[in-house]
Amino acid sequence: MTRRPDLPDDLENTLVASGPRSDAERLVARLKELGWTIGVAESLTGGLVAAGLVAVSGASAVVRGGIVAYATDVKQSLLGVDATLLAAHGPVHPRVARQMAEGVRRSLGRGDDLVDVGLATTGIAGPLSPDGQPVGTVHLAVSTPLGSRVDSLELHGGRDRIRAEATALALRLALDAL
């Protein structure tokens, strides 16, 4: 896992328009340019990624929706995460994040048409770890028609900081994929 020290201390700047353009604004603009849609599957971030996107004026043109799959069985039932994978490794695993991102593309698509970009977050924000992995273990995934990518990170700080940083990094991961 890697640590991403390049984030500002004030993570709010990456989520809301406070500078020239936030990452969420840039992502929405890029999706509009491509004519693509996005769906978000969140566990660790509990809806923060989707909230950051829909805070952008005009986001309704590209945001299909979000699924907060906080419970393990919801990851399997709504996002199609493999039950055997969940049983073997639990909900905080790189392959779980990848399957969440791929699954939200199907779940929020129209008929046979997939959502163009699936973005997913899973991890442990603390203060305790239910399965022994370090607090701050985070897996972020993006899936597009061009393929899927997972970033596995170990973030530091309190619960709110870890969730905010994971949200900011998820938006950047999606931007990098486009």
NUMAR-263930 format. One line per field, with one value per residue: residue in three letters; x, y, z of N, C-alpha, C, O in turn; chain. Coordinates in nm, 3 decimals, m for minus. Layout:
N
aa	(Ala  ...)
n.x	(X  ...)
n.y	(Y  ...)
n.z	(Z  ...)
ca.x	(X  ...)
ca.y	(Y  ...)
ca.z	(Z  ...)
c.x	(X  ...)
c.y	(Y  ...)
c.z	(Z  ...)
o.x	(X  ...)
o.y	(Y  ...)
o.z	(Z  ...)
ch	(A  ...)
This chain:
178
aa	(Met  Thr  Arg  Arg  Pro  Asp  Leu  Pro  Asp  Asp  Leu  Glu  Asn  Thr  Leu  Val  Ala  Ser  Gly  Pro  Arg  Ser  Asp  Ala  Glu  Arg  Leu  Val  Ala  Arg  Leu  Lys  Glu  Leu  Gly  Trp  Thr  Ile  Gly  Val  Ala  Glu  Ser  Leu  Thr  Gly  Gly  Leu  Val  Ala  Ala  Gly  Leu  Val  Ala  Val  Ser  Gly  Ala  Ser  Ala  Val  Val  Arg  Gly  Gly  Ile  Val  Ala  Tyr  Ala  Thr  Asp  Val  Lys  Gln  Ser  Leu  Leu  Gly  Val  Asp  Ala  Thr  Leu  Leu  Ala  Ala  His  Gly  Pro  Val  His  Pro  Arg  Val  Ala  Arg  Gln  Met  Ala  Glu  Gly  Val  Arg  Arg  Ser  Leu  Gly  Arg  Gly  Asp  Asp  Leu  Val  Asp  Val  Gly  Leu  Ala  Thr  Thr  Gly  Ile  Ala  Gly  Pro  Leu  Ser  Pro  Asp  Gly  Gln  Pro  Val  Gly  Thr  Val  His  Leu  Ala  Val  Ser  Thr  Pro  Leu  Gly  Ser  Arg  Val  Asp  Ser  Leu  Glu  Leu  His  Gly  Gly  Arg  Asp  Arg  Ile  Arg  Ala  Glu  Ala  Thr  Ala  Leu  Ala  Leu  Arg  Leu  Ala  Leu  Asp  Ala  Leu)
n.x	(0.083  0.035  0.114  m0.050  0.079  0.025  m0.205  m0.390  m0.394  m0.642  m0.892  m1.141  m1.121  m1.080  m1.321  m1.532  m1.629  m1.387  m1.153  m1.013  m1.130  m1.286  m1.191  m1.417  m1.574  m1.410  m1.415  m1.689  m1.711  m1.533  m1.655  m1.888  m1.776  m1.693  m1.934  m2.015  m2.137  m2.155  m2.142  m2.154  m2.020  m2.021  m1.865  m1.684  m1.680  m1.943  m2.132  m2.017  m1.864  m2.052  m2.208  m2.024  m2.002  m2.269  m2.297  m2.202  m2.303  m2.512  m2.446  m2.635  m2.647  m2.458  m2.426  m2.543  m2.617  m2.580  m2.471  m2.478  m2.318  m2.283  m2.309  m2.184  m2.334  m2.489  m2.310  m2.272  m2.538  m2.646  m2.437  m2.308  m2.074  m1.855  m1.957  m1.793  m1.543  m1.589  m1.638  m1.389  m1.202  m1.322  m1.489  m1.309  m1.092  m0.877  m0.982  m1.251  m1.314  m1.269  m1.468  m1.692  m1.684  m1.711  m1.955  m2.136  m2.154  m2.311  m2.541  m2.651  m2.690  m2.871  m3.092  m2.926  m2.715  m2.427  m2.330  m2.088  m1.862  m1.760  m1.716  m1.559  m1.540  m1.385  m1.295  m1.127  m1.212  m1.197  m1.275  m1.186  m1.078  m1.259  m1.164  m0.895  m0.723  m0.514  m0.632  m0.723  m0.666  m0.740  m0.919  m0.960  m1.144  m1.179  m1.374  m1.399  m1.499  m1.251  m1.111  m1.023  m0.907  m0.734  m0.652  m0.463  m0.432  m0.275  m0.402  m0.375  m0.476  m0.771  m1.105  m1.283  m1.099  m0.976  m1.193  m1.259  m1.021  m1.009  m1.233  m1.157  m0.934  m1.058  m1.208  m0.998  m0.877  m1.072  m1.066  m0.803  m0.835  m0.973)
n.y	(m0.117  0.230  0.559  0.864  1.159  1.398  1.544  1.835  1.995  2.102  1.936  1.996  2.169  2.008  1.896  2.079  2.372  2.595  2.688  2.761  2.540  2.256  1.909  1.749  1.914  1.924  1.655  1.612  1.791  1.672  1.422  1.514  1.618  1.381  1.257  1.068  0.865  0.830  0.610  0.543  0.333  0.293  0.222  0.259  0.545  0.618  0.763  1.010  1.055  1.050  1.266  1.475  1.485  1.544  1.792  1.961  2.192  2.102  1.835  1.640  1.567  1.372  1.204  0.900  0.778  0.647  0.382  0.300  0.066  m0.048  m0.265  m0.598  m0.803  m0.653  m0.561  m0.792  m0.860  m0.629  m0.527  m0.739  m0.854  m1.121  m1.389  m1.588  m1.467  m1.258  m1.413  m1.534  m1.322  m1.099  m0.772  m0.567  m0.541  m0.548  m0.678  m0.685  m0.413  m0.366  m0.533  m0.407  m0.159  m0.245  m0.372  m0.165  m0.034  m0.205  m0.226  0.035  0.093  0.127  m0.099  m0.304  m0.136  m0.027  0.183  0.428  0.488  0.338  0.387  0.308  0.263  0.117  0.021  0.077  0.293  0.325  0.388  0.138  m0.183  m0.426  m0.665  m0.695  m0.572  m0.288  0.025  0.272  0.137  0.133  0.079  0.177  0.190  0.209  0.166  0.146  0.153  0.104  m0.050  m0.166  m0.034  m0.049  0.121  0.075  0.181  0.316  0.516  0.792  0.925  1.050  0.909  1.080  1.223  1.016  0.923  1.155  1.199  0.962  1.003  1.230  1.121  0.919  1.067  1.184  0.953  0.868  1.087  1.059  0.823  0.903)
n.z	(0.000  m0.057  0.054  0.011  0.007  m0.116  m0.083  0.011  0.337  0.389  0.300  0.208  m0.006  m0.226  m0.270  m0.281  m0.456  m0.419  m0.499  m0.821  m0.970  m0.841  m0.781  m0.815  m0.978  m1.205  m1.278  m1.337  m1.553  m1.735  m1.779  m1.904  m2.140  m2.261  m2.291  m2.112  m1.837  m1.476  m1.196  m0.848  m0.600  m0.267  0.043  0.279  0.256  0.268  0.107  0.061  m0.172  m0.381  m0.290  m0.314  m0.592  m0.678  m0.571  m0.756  m0.991  m1.256  m1.253  m1.283  m1.546  m1.584  m1.360  m1.260  m1.024  m0.687  m0.475  m0.146  m0.003  0.270  0.441  0.433  0.302  0.130  m0.056  m0.199  m0.283  m0.417  m0.572  m0.682  m0.586  m0.544  m0.346  m0.239  m0.244  m0.061  0.169  0.203  0.223  0.334  0.342  0.292  0.066  m0.219  m0.454  m0.393  m0.399  m0.675  m0.788  m0.685  m0.819  m1.083  m1.061  m0.992  m1.229  m1.379  m1.214  m1.207  m1.466  m1.782  m1.890  m2.112  m2.134  m1.982  m1.706  m1.775  m1.616  m1.324  m0.983  m0.681  m0.322  m0.043  0.289  0.608  0.848  1.115  1.467  1.543  1.417  1.256  1.149  1.192  1.011  0.947  1.077  0.850  0.622  0.288  m0.011  m0.336  m0.635  m0.989  m1.275  m1.621  m1.971  m2.073  m1.897  m1.561  m1.248  m0.941  m0.647  m0.363  m0.038  0.259  0.485  0.715  1.033  1.200  1.202  1.049  0.893  0.745  0.593  0.448  0.305  0.156  m0.004  m0.155  m0.288  m0.436  m0.621  m0.762  m0.864  m1.047  m1.222  m1.320  m1.462  m1.680)
ca.x	(0.000  0.110  0.059  m0.060  0.100  0.008  m0.332  m0.380  m0.450  m0.783  m0.950  m1.265  m1.092  m1.087  m1.457  m1.627  m1.569  m1.330  m1.046  m1.061  m1.223  m1.261  m1.178  m1.551  m1.613  m1.331  m1.464  m1.818  m1.685  m1.469  m1.759  m1.974  m1.700  m1.692  m2.070  m2.017  m2.206  m2.081  m2.213  m2.062  m2.048  m1.943  m1.877  m1.607  m1.711  m2.083  m2.207  m1.944  m1.821  m2.172  m2.245  m1.930  m2.037  m2.398  m2.285  m2.162  m2.415  m2.512  m2.403  m2.742  m2.623  m2.362  m2.432  m2.658  m2.656  m2.484  m2.516  m2.398  m2.321  m2.206  m2.314  m2.119  m2.429  m2.538  m2.208  m2.298  m2.671  m2.671  m2.324  m2.260  m1.943  m1.853  m1.978  m1.675  m1.439  m1.625  m1.619  m1.247  m1.118  m1.396  m1.530  m1.202  m0.996  m0.870  m1.074  m1.386  m1.328  m1.282  m1.599  m1.790  m1.681  m1.768  m2.095  m2.220  m2.177  m2.427  m2.659  m2.708  m2.704  m3.005  m3.103  m2.796  m2.612  m2.362  m2.278  m1.954  m1.759  m1.796  m1.617  m1.591  m1.455  m1.402  m1.181  m1.148  m1.189  m1.173  m1.148  m1.145  m1.079  m1.331  m1.100  m0.752  m0.645  m0.488  m0.720  m0.667  m0.658  m0.841  m0.910  m1.041  m1.144  m1.252  m1.396  m1.448  m1.491  m1.110  m1.055  m1.042  m0.786  m0.753  m0.545  m0.468  m0.361  m0.285  m0.418  m0.355  m0.559  m0.894  m1.210  m1.329  m0.988  m0.959  m1.307  m1.246  m0.907  m1.050  m1.325  m1.077  m0.852  m1.146  m1.237  m0.875  m0.860  m1.163  m1.010  m0.685  m0.880  m1.035)
ca.y	(0.000  0.354  0.677  0.976  1.279  1.517  1.611  1.951  1.978  2.138  1.848  2.056  2.232  1.912  1.848  2.186  2.482  2.699  2.741  2.777  2.430  2.140  1.783  1.706  1.995  1.879  1.523  1.631  1.854  1.572  1.326  1.581  1.621  1.246  1.206  0.949  0.870  0.772  0.555  0.529  0.229  0.336  0.160  0.343  0.688  0.634  0.859  1.135  1.072  1.090  1.400  1.567  1.499  1.610  1.931  2.037  2.232  2.031  1.697  1.547  1.523  1.262  1.116  0.809  0.751  0.584  0.277  0.290  m0.076  m0.051  m0.403  m0.693  m0.874  m0.560  m0.563  m0.911  m0.862  m0.517  m0.498  m0.862  m0.898  m1.266  m1.432  m1.664  m1.366  m1.193  m1.509  m1.563  m1.205  m0.990  m0.664  m0.471  m0.615  m0.486  m0.740  m0.642  m0.278  m0.379  m0.589  m0.304  m0.061  m0.310  m0.402  m0.045  m0.003  m0.287  m0.196  0.166  0.109  0.120  m0.221  m0.366  m0.032  m0.004  0.315  0.433  0.489  0.292  0.428  0.237  0.281  0.028  0.037  0.080  0.429  0.320  0.380  m0.002  m0.265  m0.548  m0.788  m0.696  m0.490  m0.158  0.139  0.351  0.054  0.180  0.033  0.257  0.128  0.272  0.077  0.215  0.063  0.080  m0.141  m0.135  m0.007  m0.041  0.179  0.033  0.284  0.320  0.656  0.817  1.027  1.003  0.857  1.181  1.252  0.902  0.922  1.271  1.176  0.857  1.066  1.313  1.033  0.850  1.162  1.195  0.826  0.873  1.184  0.997  0.718  0.965)
ca.z	(0.000  m0.063  0.122  m0.082  0.086  m0.199  m0.058  0.100  0.471  0.381  0.199  0.158  m0.135  m0.335  m0.283  m0.306  m0.531  m0.335  m0.582  m0.958  m0.995  m0.756  m0.854  m0.852  m1.094  m1.321  m1.317  m1.404  m1.684  m1.825  m1.816  m2.002  m2.266  m2.318  m2.304  m2.028  m1.709  m1.364  m1.082  m0.735  m0.499  m0.151  0.174  0.370  0.244  0.306  0.027  0.045  m0.311  m0.456  m0.245  m0.376  m0.734  m0.699  m0.529  m0.874  m1.077  m1.384  m1.236  m1.323  m1.684  m1.589  m1.243  m1.261  m0.887  m0.600  m0.384  m0.025  0.034  0.394  0.491  0.343  0.216  0.028  m0.162  m0.280  m0.344  m0.509  m0.660  m0.744  m0.537  m0.528  m0.207  m0.198  m0.217  0.066  0.278  0.220  0.252  0.396  0.253  0.269  m0.015  m0.352  m0.551  m0.357  m0.455  m0.821  m0.820  m0.654  m0.929  m1.201  m1.031  m0.996  m1.372  m1.419  m1.131  m1.236  m1.611  m1.841  m1.971  m2.140  m2.137  m1.854  m1.672  m1.833  m1.511  m1.190  m0.885  m0.557  m0.205  0.072  0.378  0.752  0.897  1.259  1.539  1.559  1.295  1.286  1.100  1.220  0.918  1.010  1.052  0.741  0.501  0.193  m0.150  m0.426  m0.767  m1.099  m1.388  m1.740  m2.086  m2.104  m1.798  m1.419  m1.172  m0.795  m0.566  m0.223  0.037  0.403  0.521  0.857  1.094  1.260  1.114  0.954  0.801  0.653  0.500  0.359  0.217  0.061  m0.098  m0.245  m0.371  m0.530  m0.730  m0.842  m0.936  m1.161  m1.316  m1.383  m1.554  m1.798)
c.x	(0.088  0.038  0.060  m0.043  0.067  m0.125  m0.313  m0.438  m0.599  m0.848  m1.077  m1.242  m1.102  m1.230  m1.556  m1.554  m1.516  m1.212  m1.101  m1.162  m1.186  m1.243  m1.314  m1.599  m1.539  m1.380  m1.598  m1.798  m1.626  m1.570  m1.853  m1.906  m1.705  m1.832  m2.090  m2.096  m2.121  m2.180  m2.112  m2.112  m1.959  m1.972  m1.814  m1.653  m1.859  m2.163  m2.135  m1.901  m1.940  m2.214  m2.153  m1.962  m2.166  m2.400  m2.248  m2.285  m2.404  m2.472  m2.509  m2.726  m2.534  m2.373  m2.560  m2.707  m2.545  m2.550  m2.422  m2.418  m2.234  m2.201  m2.256  m2.218  m2.487  m2.437  m2.234  m2.432  m2.694  m2.561  m2.264  m2.121  m1.954  m1.859  m1.857  m1.559  m1.466  m1.602  m1.471  m1.168  m1.190  m1.421  m1.421  m1.087  m0.993  m0.966  m1.219  m1.411  m1.349  m1.421  m1.711  m1.799  m1.742  m1.917  m2.186  m2.245  m2.299  m2.554  m2.728  m2.721  m2.850  m3.012  m2.968  m2.682  m2.557  m2.339  m2.133  m1.843  m1.820  m1.683  m1.655  m1.490  m1.488  m1.279  m1.222  m1.111  m1.164  m1.289  m1.098  m1.147  m1.148  m1.259  m0.949  m0.666  m0.622  m0.596  m0.649  m0.643  m0.773  m0.812  m1.010  m1.033  m1.223  m1.260  m1.457  m1.449  m1.346  m1.043  m1.080  m0.907  m0.822  m0.629  m0.566  m0.377  m0.368  m0.285  m0.406  m0.443  m0.681  m0.994  m1.254  m1.223  m0.972  m1.072  m1.298  m1.133  m0.941  m1.144  m1.248  m0.994  m0.937  m1.179  m1.115  m0.849  m0.948  m1.113  m0.891  m0.724  m0.937  m0.933)
c.y	(0.124  0.463  0.791  1.106  1.408  1.588  1.729  1.919  2.007  2.057  1.904  2.117  2.134  1.867  1.956  2.298  2.587  2.762  2.758  2.668  2.314  2.016  1.732  1.784  1.951  1.743  1.535  1.691  1.753  1.468  1.387  1.586  1.487  1.194  1.079  0.976  0.803  0.720  0.527  0.420  0.261  0.249  0.256  0.489  0.718  0.739  0.992  1.160  1.118  1.232  1.505  1.592  1.578  1.753  2.022  2.067  2.161  1.885  1.597  1.498  1.399  1.163  1.033  0.780  0.688  0.479  0.277  0.147  m0.095  m0.193  m0.498  m0.761  m0.783  m0.550  m0.680  m0.900  m0.749  m0.493  m0.622  m0.904  m1.046  m1.305  m1.509  m1.571  m1.298  m1.286  m1.532  m1.442  m1.092  m0.878  m0.561  m0.543  m0.551  m0.546  m0.706  m0.503  m0.284  m0.431  m0.490  m0.203  m0.120  m0.335  m0.281  m0.002  m0.081  m0.243  m0.065  0.193  0.103  m0.003  m0.287  m0.264  m0.008  0.145  0.317  0.424  0.440  0.327  0.367  0.266  0.173  0.043  0.039  0.219  0.433  0.376  0.237  m0.071  m0.397  m0.676  m0.788  m0.619  m0.354  m0.055  0.226  0.270  0.094  0.122  0.113  0.194  0.212  0.170  0.158  0.114  0.027  m0.016  m0.093  m0.114  0.002  0.025  0.134  0.124  0.257  0.467  0.671  0.930  0.964  0.959  0.957  1.213  1.140  0.901  1.038  1.251  1.068  0.914  1.148  1.227  0.956  0.941  1.177  1.069  0.825  0.971  1.125  0.892  0.775  1.048)
c.z	(0.000  0.012  0.022  m0.004  0.010  m0.177  0.035  0.237  0.471  0.269  0.139  0.020  m0.251  m0.363  m0.323  m0.378  m0.436  m0.407  m0.721  m0.996  m0.906  m0.842  m0.899  m0.974  m1.220  m1.371  m1.390  m1.542  m1.782  m1.869  m1.920  m2.139  m2.338  m2.350  m2.223  m1.900  m1.602  m1.260  m0.972  m0.642  m0.380  m0.029  0.275  0.371  0.264  0.231  0.003  m0.099  m0.395  m0.418  m0.305  m0.522  m0.753  m0.645  m0.646  m0.958  m1.211  m1.375  m1.282  m1.466  m1.690  m1.473  m1.250  m1.120  m0.808  m0.514  m0.265  0.026  0.158  0.451  0.386  0.250  0.107  m0.087  m0.256  m0.352  m0.444  m0.610  m0.725  m0.701  m0.503  m0.380  m0.154  m0.164  m0.083  0.185  0.307  0.270  0.324  0.296  0.222  0.199  m0.153  m0.454  m0.520  m0.415  m0.606  m0.857  m0.786  m0.769  m1.055  m1.182  m1.036  m1.140  m1.423  m1.345  m1.169  m1.386  m1.653  m1.929  m1.987  m2.143  m1.997  m1.831  m1.722  m1.730  m1.381  m1.096  m0.751  m0.447  m0.102  0.160  0.524  0.803  1.047  1.339  1.560  1.425  1.326  1.242  1.115  1.121  0.983  0.977  0.949  0.615  0.410  0.055  m0.232  m0.563  m0.865  m1.212  m1.502  m1.856  m2.123  m2.006  m1.656  m1.353  m1.024  m0.734  m0.422  m0.144  0.186  0.444  0.672  0.906  1.156  1.154  1.007  0.850  0.699  0.551  0.400  0.259  0.113  m0.045  m0.201  m0.340  m0.472  m0.648  m0.820  m0.922  m1.060  m1.266  m1.392  m1.486  m1.684  m1.873)
o.x	(0.201  m0.083  0.161  m0.142  0.079  m0.153  m0.231  m0.520  m0.674  m0.857  m1.117  m1.334  m1.131  m1.257  m1.654  m1.433  m1.594  m1.175  m1.223  m1.269  m1.069  m1.275  m1.327  m1.659  m1.598  m1.385  m1.616  m1.861  m1.664  m1.571  m1.894  m1.970  m1.720  m1.848  m2.170  m2.118  m2.026  m2.286  m1.997  m2.230  m1.836  m2.085  m1.885  m1.665  m1.895  m2.254  m2.187  m1.902  m1.929  m2.252  m2.198  m1.950  m2.171  m2.494  m2.262  m2.362  m2.297  m2.465  m2.477  m2.785  m2.534  m2.331  m2.670  m2.826  m2.431  m2.669  m2.301  m2.519  m2.125  m2.098  m2.276  m2.191  m2.529  m2.476  m2.219  m2.438  m2.757  m2.586  m2.178  m2.056  m2.050  m1.777  m1.823  m1.487  m1.375  m1.553  m1.431  m1.077  m1.125  m1.379  m1.440  m0.997  m1.096  m1.027  m1.301  m1.517  m1.435  m1.486  m1.815  m1.909  m1.817  m1.996  m2.301  m2.347  m2.380  m2.659  m2.850  m2.760  m2.940  m2.945  m2.902  m2.566  m2.631  m2.330  m2.064  m1.741  m1.920  m1.567  m1.771  m1.372  m1.605  m1.170  m1.336  m0.994  m1.115  m1.392  m0.980  m1.210  m1.102  m1.290  m0.881  m0.546  m0.702  m0.646  m0.529  m0.605  m0.889  m0.698  m1.129  m0.926  m1.321  m1.164  m1.555  m1.404  m1.323  m0.930  m1.149  m0.806  m0.928  m0.516  m0.674  m0.260  m0.455  m0.182  m0.424  m0.480  m0.693  m0.970  m1.262  m1.254  m0.956  m1.046  m1.326  m1.148  m0.906  m1.136  m1.272  m0.985  m0.891  m1.177  m1.130  m0.804  m0.904  m1.118  m0.880  m0.655  m0.948  m0.965)
o.y	(0.123  0.459  0.813  1.160  1.516  1.686  1.726  1.829  1.944  2.104  1.864  2.118  2.176  1.808  1.928  2.317  2.662  2.876  2.770  2.700  2.277  2.017  1.678  1.726  1.941  1.719  1.472  1.646  1.750  1.429  1.318  1.561  1.481  1.099  0.993  1.090  0.730  0.778  0.492  0.415  0.256  0.210  0.326  0.548  0.835  0.797  1.078  1.275  1.215  1.310  1.613  1.704  1.669  1.828  2.144  1.977  2.161  1.817  1.483  1.397  1.328  1.048  1.087  0.760  0.677  0.486  0.258  0.114  m0.150  m0.234  m0.480  m0.776  m0.833  m0.534  m0.668  m0.927  m0.773  m0.444  m0.611  m0.980  m1.090  m1.261  m1.497  m1.594  m1.282  m1.242  m1.549  m1.458  m0.998  m0.886  m0.477  m0.597  m0.503  m0.473  m0.699  m0.477  m0.215  m0.378  m0.490  m0.166  m0.053  m0.321  m0.291  0.060  m0.028  m0.224  m0.056  0.303  0.078  m0.009  m0.322  m0.302  0.027  0.222  0.216  0.359  0.495  0.301  0.373  0.290  0.143  0.073  0.007  0.258  0.532  0.409  0.217  m0.024  m0.473  m0.784  m0.873  m0.602  m0.310  m0.049  0.251  0.325  0.090  0.116  0.116  0.148  0.278  0.098  0.230  0.001  m0.069  m0.058  0.007  m0.170  0.053  m0.011  0.154  0.144  0.185  0.534  0.575  1.019  0.842  0.971  0.923  1.228  1.166  0.879  1.020  1.283  1.081  0.877  1.135  1.257  0.929  0.896  1.183  1.076  0.784  0.943  1.140  0.874  0.704  1.108)
o.z	(0.050  0.030  m0.045  0.047  0.067  m0.247  0.126  0.251  0.545  0.155  0.030  m0.063  m0.364  m0.467  m0.391  m0.362  m0.378  m0.378  m0.739  m1.049  m0.895  m0.961  m1.008  m1.065  m1.327  m1.491  m1.494  m1.638  m1.899  m1.986  m2.014  m2.241  m2.460  m2.426  m2.259  m1.860  m1.632  m1.239  m1.000  m0.608  m0.389  m0.002  0.347  0.478  0.275  0.289  m0.067  m0.145  m0.471  m0.505  m0.343  m0.572  m0.836  m0.671  m0.638  m0.993  m1.273  m1.477  m1.315  m1.503  m1.791  m1.488  m1.246  m1.099  m0.853  m0.483  m0.280  0.087  0.150  0.504  0.266  0.131  0.003  m0.203  m0.377  m0.472  m0.547  m0.720  m0.812  m0.772  m0.439  m0.299  m0.036  m0.067  m0.002  0.289  0.422  0.352  0.371  0.181  0.134  0.263  m0.201  m0.532  m0.611  m0.473  m0.659  m0.948  m0.853  m0.812  m1.126  m1.276  m1.079  m1.169  m1.500  m1.406  m1.163  m1.427  m1.573  m2.032  m1.889  m2.153  m1.905  m1.926  m1.711  m1.753  m1.333  m1.126  m0.712  m0.473  m0.077  0.111  0.560  0.801  1.100  1.281  1.590  1.330  1.412  1.293  1.056  1.144  1.066  0.865  0.960  0.512  0.451  0.011  m0.201  m0.604  m0.829  m1.240  m1.482  m1.838  m2.196  m2.029  m1.634  m1.396  m0.988  m0.767  m0.366  m0.179  0.234  0.438  0.748  0.830  1.165  1.034  0.889  0.731  0.580  0.432  0.282  0.141  m0.004  m0.162  m0.321  m0.459  m0.583  m0.763  m0.942  m1.037  m1.168  m1.385  m1.514  m1.587  m1.785  m1.976)
ch	(A  A  A  A  A  A  A  A  A  A  A  A  A  A  A  A  A  A  A  A  A  A  A  A  A  A  A  A  A  A  A  A  A  A  A  A  A  A  A  A  A  A  A  A  A  A  A  A  A  A  A  A  A  A  A  A  A  A  A  A  A  A  A  A  A  A  A  A  A  A  A  A  A  A  A  A  A  A  A  A  A  A  A  A  A  A  A  A  A  A  A  A  A  A  A  A  A  A  A  A  A  A  A  A  A  A  A  A  A  A  A  A  A  A  A  A  A  A  A  A  A  A  A  A  A  A  A  A  A  A  A  A  A  A  A  A  A  A  A  A  A  A  A  A  A  A  A  A  A  A  A  A  A  A  A  A  A  A  A  A  A  A  A  A  A  A  A  A  A  A  A  A  A  A  A  A  A  A)
